[in-house]
């Protein structure tokens, strides 16, 4: 028996409403179930697998120092053109960047060199460049190093850390580790020229990184 027109029309509207309802609700429901399943799966994983998922990707800059007090002191010394105090403060900052082991030793180990925070190295370099009209700092030293054909001895000569005498390479600036304080100290009579430092002369990085005559901070961090 044929369905009356009015009942058929009502049935069609009801079917249309139900179809619209399921079209809107089902994707959300499926997404909720999928998300819940994914979360439960993650929570049920061993701790070692959880760490692998939750930890950020490793990079060469796990921490940034931004030691405000230390940078304020460095900036103050540089504004005052107190080159000796600025050189000393830079040494302290670099040891902090190297980590607890570096601070305990008094120098940075070679395998720690590329783990140093580039943000901090750039900040230190900027302070030195601004105070010296671009003549001092890591980037100034890197330019000189490149101009000398990546020869660290020639670079030392150019920045007045050394000279060639009768064909022999002789250091003018040098320092050694004080085993009592575990800090590098300039050898008597071999201190830098703090009164009128030539281009690239400061900050001194001699003996700072064990096994590396010139650390090339600017090259490592690309500044």
C-alpha distance (Angstrom), angle and dihedral (degrees) to the residues before:
residue distance angle dihedral
X1 . . .
X2 3.85 . .
X3 3.85 118.1 .
X4 3.79 112.0 -113.1
X5 3.79 113.0 -105.9
X6 3.83 95.2 -115.9
X7 3.83 93.6 51.4
X8 3.79 90.3 46.4
X9 3.80 91.3 51.4
X10 3.80 92.0 49.8
X11 3.79 90.7 48.3
X12 3.79 91.1 51.3
X13 3.80 91.1 51.3
X14 3.80 90.9 48.8
X15 3.79 91.5 50.4
X16 3.81 90.1 48.6
X17 3.82 91.3 51.8
X18 3.81 92.2 48.3
X19 3.80 91.3 48.0
X20 3.81 91.2 50.6
X21 3.81 90.8 47.5
X22 3.78 94.8 52.3
X23 3.81 91.1 43.6
X24 3.81 90.5 57.6
X25 3.80 99.5 37.7
X26 3.78 105.5 39.6
X27 3.87 99.1 64.2
X28 3.81 90.3 51.1
X29 3.78 91.8 47.7
X30 3.76 92.9 49.3
X31 3.82 90.5 48.5
X32 3.81 90.8 50.8
X33 3.78 91.4 51.3
X34 3.79 91.4 46.4
X35 3.82 92.3 49.4
X36 3.78 92.5 46.8
X37 3.78 91.7 49.1
X38 3.80 91.5 48.3
X39 3.83 91.9 49.5
X40 3.80 92.6 47.7
X41 3.78 90.0 49.1
X42 3.79 90.9 52.2
X43 3.79 93.0 47.4
X44 3.79 91.2 50.2
X45 3.82 92.7 53.6
X46 3.81 120.6 104.1
X47 3.81 115.7 -93.2
X48 3.79 91.6 -108.8
X49 3.80 91.1 58.0
X50 3.81 92.1 44.9
X51 3.80 90.8 55.1
X52 3.78 90.7 50.4
X53 3.81 90.6 53.7
X54 3.80 98.9 41.0
X55 3.79 100.2 41.0
X56 3.83 118.4 91.7
X57 3.75 119.1 -112.8
X58 3.79 111.6 -83.5
X59 3.80 116.6 -105.2
X60 3.77 138.2 169.7
X61 3.79 93.0 -98.7
X62 3.81 109.2 57.5
X63 3.78 93.9 157.3
X64 3.77 137.6 19.1
X65 3.77 117.5 -146.6
X66 3.79 103.6 -155.9
X67 3.78 89.7 169.4
X68 3.80 96.5 -174.4
X69 3.80 95.9 -165.9
X70 3.80 92.8 49.1
X71 3.80 92.7 47.5
X72 3.78 91.2 47.5
X73 3.81 89.5 54.1
X74 3.80 92.5 46.8
X75 3.80 91.8 48.0
X76 3.82 90.9 48.8
X77 3.82 93.5 50.2
X78 3.79 90.9 48.0
X79 3.81 93.2 48.9
X80 3.79 87.7 51.6
X81 3.82 89.0 46.9
X82 3.77 87.3 -125.6
X83 3.81 90.1 154.7
X84 3.80 95.1 174.8
X85 3.81 94.2 55.2
X86 3.83 90.6 42.8
X87 3.81 91.0 51.9
X88 3.80 90.4 50.2
X89 3.82 92.9 46.9
X90 3.80 90.9 49.4
X91 3.79 89.9 53.8
X92 3.82 89.8 52.8
X93 3.80 91.7 48.7
X94 3.79 92.9 50.2
X95 3.79 91.2 51.9
X96 3.81 89.0 52.3
X97 3.79 89.5 51.5
X98 3.79 89.2 51.5
X99 3.80 90.7 58.1
X100 3.78 137.0 -127.7
X101 3.81 94.7 -43.9
X102 3.80 92.1 52.2
X103 3.79 91.6 49.9
X104 3.79 90.8 48.8
X105 3.82 92.3 49.2
X106 3.79 98.3 39.4
X107 3.79 93.8 -128.4
X108 3.81 139.6 57.8
X109 3.78 120.1 -102.7
X110 3.80 117.8 -129.0
X111 3.80 93.8 -116.4
X112 3.83 89.6 56.9
X113 3.79 94.9 53.3
X114 3.80 98.5 91.2
X115 3.81 92.4 43.5
X116 3.79 92.6 67.3
X117 3.79 116.7 116.7
X118 3.80 109.4 -100.1
X119 3.81 91.3 -159.2
X120 3.78 89.8 61.9
X121 3.81 95.4 42.3
X122 3.81 89.1 51.9
X123 3.82 90.7 48.6
X124 3.81 92.1 51.3
X125 3.80 91.0 47.9
X126 3.81 92.4 48.6
X127 3.81 91.6 53.7
X128 3.80 91.7 50.5
X129 3.81 93.6 46.1
X130 3.80 94.0 47.9
X131 3.81 92.3 50.1
X132 3.81 94.5 47.2
X133 3.81 102.5 37.0
X134 3.79 89.5 -109.3
X135 3.81 96.1 -53.8
X136 3.82 97.5 109.9
X137 3.79 135.0 43.9
X138 3.79 139.7 66.9
X139 3.80 95.1 -65.3
X140 3.83 92.2 51.3
X141 3.81 89.4 51.5
X142 3.81 91.2 48.4
X143 3.81 91.6 53.6
X144 3.80 90.4 51.8
X145 3.80 90.8 46.5
X146 3.81 91.0 53.8
X147 3.79 92.0 45.3
X148 3.80 88.1 54.8
X149 3.79 91.9 56.0
X150 3.83 94.8 -101.0
X151 3.79 88.6 -66.3
X152 3.79 107.2 143.8
X153 3.82 93.4 -161.4
X154 3.80 91.9 54.3
X155 3.79 88.5 45.7
X156 3.84 90.0 52.8
X157 3.80 89.3 52.2
X158 3.80 92.3 48.5
X159 3.83 94.0 51.4
X160 3.82 90.9 43.3
X161 3.77 97.1 -111.3
X162 3.80 91.1 120.9
X163 3.81 145.7 2.9
X164 3.77 137.7 -149.8
X165 3.80 111.3 -119.1
X166 3.79 119.2 -177.0
X167 3.78 88.7 -20.7
X168 3.78 92.9 -51.1
X169 3.79 124.4 118.8
X170 3.82 107.9 -126.4
X171 3.79 124.5 -175.5
X172 3.79 118.1 -132.6
X173 3.81 93.8 -179.2
X174 3.78 120.7 41.3
X175 3.77 140.8 146.1
X176 3.76 138.6 -168.3
X177 3.77 137.2 -156.5
X178 3.78 117.4 -92.7
X179 3.80 100.7 -141.9
X180 3.79 92.3 -157.3
X181 3.81 97.3 54.0
X182 3.82 95.5 24.8
X183 3.77 90.2 -133.3
X184 3.79 132.9 120.2
X185 3.79 114.0 -109.6
X186 3.79 130.3 -173.6
X187 3.75 114.3 -107.1
X188 3.78 114.8 -114.0
X189 3.79 109.7 -84.6
X190 3.82 92.2 8.9
X191 3.80 99.6 86.9
X192 3.83 120.5 132.1
X193 3.79 122.1 -100.8
X194 3.78 98.8 -93.8
X195 3.81 94.5 168.8
X196 3.78 98.8 58.8
X197 3.82 110.1 2.6
X198 3.82 114.5 -166.6
X199 3.83 120.4 -132.8
X200 3.81 112.1 -60.3
X201 3.80 93.0 6.9
X202 3.81 95.1 119.2
X203 2.95 144.5 89.3
X204 3.80 94.3 31.9
X205 3.80 115.5 -138.1
X206 3.81 98.1 177.9
X207 3.84 110.4 136.5
X208 3.81 90.8 -0.8
X209 3.82 95.4 114.2
X210 3.79 113.3 39.5
X211 3.81 109.8 -127.1
X212 3.83 95.0 14.4
X213 3.82 121.4 91.6
X214 3.81 92.0 -168.8
X215 3.84 116.7 21.1
X216 3.84 96.1 -157.2
X217 3.79 94.4 -147.0
X218 3.81 91.3 170.3
X219 3.80 92.7 52.2
X220 3.81 93.6 47.8
X221 3.80 92.5 51.3
X222 3.79 97.3 34.6
X223 3.79 101.2 -120.8
